[in-house]
Amino acid sequence: MDAPHLVDGRFFPPLSSAGQPARLRVAPGEGAPMVSAALADGTALDALAVDDVQAGDTLHFAGGGSFIADRPLPPEVTALFQSPMRRRIARLEAFSLPKAVLLGLALILCVAGVRAALPAAARAVALAVPERLERTIGDRSYATLARMGLAASEIPEERRQTLARRAADLAGAARLTRRPEIVFHRAPGFGANAMALPGGPIVVTDALVELLGSDDAVLAVLAHEMAHVERRHSLQQVLAVAGAAAMASVVLGVDDSLLEELSATVVNVWSFKNSRDFEKEADLVGMDILRAGGMDPALLADAIAALTTQACARLAGDARARCLSEAGAAETGWLSTHPGAKDRLGYLREALGR
Amino acid sequence: MGNEAERAEPAIRSIDFHGRAGEYFGIWISNLFLSIVTLGIYSAWAKVRRVRYFYNATRIQGTPFSYHATGKQILIGRVVSCVVIAVYTLITTFVPLAVLPFSIAFAIALPWLINRSLRFQARMTSWRNVRFDWHGTYGKNFLFFLVCPLVAMLSLGLLMPPISRATYRYFAESHAFGVTRFRTRATVAAYYKAFLAALVLPVAAAVAVGAAVALTQPGFAAGGWLGLLPFLMVPAFAFLFMFQVMYRVACRNILLRSMTLGDAVTFDSRLGPLRVLWIALSNAVAILFSLGLLVPWAMVRTYRYQAENTGVGLADDAPAFLDAQTQAVGAFGEEFMDLEGLEFGI
């Protein structure tokens, strides 16, 4: 058995800052070391239970007392009170340049790994969310949207029913597992737009139907939206952004508001990228749905072209031509939720093989 | 006052801080690495490591501060706040109108959370075997942390000095070392002086920027002031930031210089507002350009500057302060409110 360590310092009884000189005796043994103290006033204290050692010279005892050594404790004494796990972490923490470089690289790899794994994890979690819950979320959001500015549709009832029926047929032909309800609304605030809420319904604005004109074109956009619902994109997006925010707060979560702002920006930029990936997936799956329903997948590309150039329709002459060429050439921005027209029409044409 | 004249003023000595950036870097990067590998679970223990490093390296009269919170306590607090934030995010994403009831509930809970957080923080800190404590109340937290900032804003800052005085006073006097409360006696005039002094530089800078824009970009003036708005945002933000940093430093100086603990302890604080501004800005630049690797250096540098310019005067016969309450409290609330502001006594 090792010889006991004798340490001089001051002993503080529980709840008191009135210390007195004392000599501490630390005897290493099986399991926890035996600690006793001889105080200057003659008191002897046995079997002291050490809670932790701090600052290299301060021992805190269970029950509140403490002992502050006159000199820093030898590392072998400090180590007696550390769990094996704590000792390993302490070795990791000891600074050296090669280790710093190695840890730095491992850190970058980890962040990259987590970043790559997040969408997959979000997909897995989204699949585990019960459909009933997703539908409830969708219904609630629809109710909120309706309150915020959805008015009754002015599209003839007959045409709406035809569109809804043909959309259902399309979903059936493509063997989709989710058959969202299609609802039409006049919604000046949203422009020509269609929105897929989690688990359905799909909201179509009157402006969209009017802009696209033909039922086939509207169905092409519906195929894109049904792909969103089928792949549970909204739910995945929420989960992935929440995960990214949580990870960012772990990585950058020091008490620095400036860094917090920075991490929020990074998460936002990343979420836009994630959203663009979903749009592309919905475009490609949407074309498959059209094919399965015996329709021309090119309809989707045409509908998207019409939507991207809608703003130009109000202009005339040269301005209109310039607007059209700019809209078609729009690059994908960092902060766009949808791919730029150039990229989007590019991959759509590629998928059509032309 | 007579009492003070009889006693020799204890000599003020600045607080020792012997933390080193290299040493802390090892802890910081290990914390980060282990937090990511464990998907964030280790971050609770990482926090204990971080706070302990700074506390343990801080000494008054050779005696270090200790931090007693355990990773498990902090983890529980983090899990609870994570769940609350997750539920909030999920619900408000799909039902945006839910923000309103949530905000009201949060405002009601906030004073309670602040209480829990400050009490936890104080009781987990000890010096010479005696723990600190917090005696704030729900009502006063509500008044000082929710109502007062609003009133200060509505008065366009004119009532800020008396409000700062009351708030800082409440914050300091609700803290105790053992069973002895801290006392302060700063005047409103001192805060008004600090307020005006903190305004000088930001106002001068704003006027200079405004004049430069008006002179070099005459088109803006012609286009009406609405066109100027985006260009005013950046200087306005810089103005607020500068003012806030400088005013807060001045308030900290005033508070600590007027603070006492029993008859035995006096305090001093001599932070330079411009110096603090410079440290904050240069830290931000260094962190950005090092992709975050200089965070430990920046933290140690900031902390060292604060410690070097904070003094404590201990009378030779400093009495033993007895700690009456050391019972454990849950960590809940700690993660919601890491109330920034003054680290008195540090």
Chai-1 contact restraints between the chains, C-beta under 6 A:
chainA,res_idxA,chainB,res_idxB,connection_type,confidence,min_distance_angstrom,max_distance_angstrom,comment,restraint_id
A,F12,B,N129,contact,1.0,0.0,6.0,A-B,restraint_1
A,L15,B,L322,contact,1.0,0.0,6.0,A-B,restraint_2
A,L15,B,D323,contact,1.0,0.0,6.0,A-B,restraint_3
A,S16,B,A320,contact,1.0,0.0,6.0,A-B,restraint_4
A,S17,B,R128,contact,1.0,0.0,6.0,A-B,restraint_5
A,S17,B,N129,contact,1.0,0.0,6.0,A-B,restraint_6
A,S17,B,V130,contact,1.0,0.0,6.0,A-B,restraint_7
A,S17,B,A320,contact,1.0,0.0,6.0,A-B,restraint_8
A,S17,B,F321,contact,1.0,0.0,6.0,A-B,restraint_9
A,A18,B,A320,contact,1.0,0.0,6.0,A-B,restraint_10
A,Q54,B,N56,contact,1.0,0.0,6.0,A-B,restraint_11
A,Q54,B,S66,contact,1.0,0.0,6.0,A-B,restraint_12
A,A55,B,N56,contact,1.0,0.0,6.0,A-B,restraint_13
A,A55,B,P64,contact,1.0,0.0,6.0,A-B,restraint_14
A,T58,B,S66,contact,1.0,0.0,6.0,A-B,restraint_15
A,S66,B,N129,contact,1.0,0.0,6.0,A-B,restraint_16
A,L92,B,S30,contact,1.0,0.0,6.0,A-B,restraint_17
A,E93,B,G26,contact,1.0,0.0,6.0,A-B,restraint_18
A,E93,B,I27,contact,1.0,0.0,6.0,A-B,restraint_19
A,E93,B,S30,contact,1.0,0.0,6.0,A-B,restraint_20
A,A94,B,G26,contact,1.0,0.0,6.0,A-B,restraint_21
A,F95,B,G22,contact,1.0,0.0,6.0,A-B,restraint_22
A,F95,B,E23,contact,1.0,0.0,6.0,A-B,restraint_23
A,F95,B,F25,contact,1.0,0.0,6.0,A-B,restraint_24
A,F95,B,G26,contact,1.0,0.0,6.0,A-B,restraint_25
A,L103,B,I29,contact,1.0,0.0,6.0,A-B,restraint_26
A,L103,B,F33,contact,1.0,0.0,6.0,A-B,restraint_27
A,L107,B,L32,contact,1.0,0.0,6.0,A-B,restraint_28
A,L107,B,F33,contact,1.0,0.0,6.0,A-B,restraint_29
A,C110,B,I36,contact,1.0,0.0,6.0,A-B,restraint_30
A,I137,B,F94,contact,1.0,0.0,6.0,A-B,restraint_31
A,R140,B,F94,contact,1.0,0.0,6.0,A-B,restraint_32
A,R140,B,V95,contact,1.0,0.0,6.0,A-B,restraint_33
A,S141,B,F94,contact,1.0,0.0,6.0,A-B,restraint_34
A,T144,B,V95,contact,1.0,0.0,6.0,A-B,restraint_35
A,T144,B,L97,contact,1.0,0.0,6.0,A-B,restraint_36
A,V238,B,T93,contact,1.0,0.0,6.0,A-B,restraint_37
A,A242,B,T89,contact,1.0,0.0,6.0,A-B,restraint_38
A,V250,B,S35,contact,1.0,0.0,6.0,A-B,restraint_39
A,V250,B,G40,contact,1.0,0.0,6.0,A-B,restraint_40
A,V250,B,S43,contact,1.0,0.0,6.0,A-B,restraint_41
A,D255,B,D338,contact,1.0,0.0,6.0,A-B,restraint_42
A,L258,B,A284,contact,1.0,0.0,6.0,A-B,restraint_43
